[in-house]
Amino acid sequence: MPEDSCLFFLECPSCDGLIKPLPGDCCVFCSYGTAPCPPIQRGETCGEGDDD
């Protein structure tokens, strides 16, 4: 998991399928991870500060 951002799409390394978040979630980590993405953990909105 990135330490500073969310990831909306993730390509599965096993099946090459595209994983998307569940409805209402901001990213794949919040939908399928064991912990929410770092921005959500910090109380921010998913996607804040992703100006890369």
N, C-alpha and C positions, 0 to 999 in steps of 0.2 A: 504494500500500500504506500502511495506517495505520502510524505510527511507534511506536505503543505497544500494539498489540493484534493479535489474530487476527481472521479473518472466516470463519465457518463456511459461510455461503451467500453467493453473489454472483450478482446478476441480470446476465446478459450484455446489454450495451448494443446488440449487433448483432441478436441473435435473440430477446431477452426470455426466454430459457431460464434456469432456475435451476441454477447450477453448485454442486456439492457436492464435498467432498474425497474422495479415493480412500480405500479401506479402510486403516486404520492411520495415516492422516495426521490432524493436528489441525485443519487449515484449508485453504482453497482456495489460499493462497499456497504452502504446503508441497507441495501436490500439483501445481500448475500453474505456479508462478512460477519465475524463474531463481535465486531465493534463498529460503531459509526465512523465515517471518515473524519480526519483531523479537524476540518473547519467546523463540523457539527459538534465535535467534542469540545471545541473552544467556545461554543455558543455563537458562532458566526453562521452566515448563510452559505450554503454550498456554492462554490464558484467565486466567492469574494477573494480578491487578491490574485486571481489567475490572469494576469495581464501579459503573460509570456507570448 
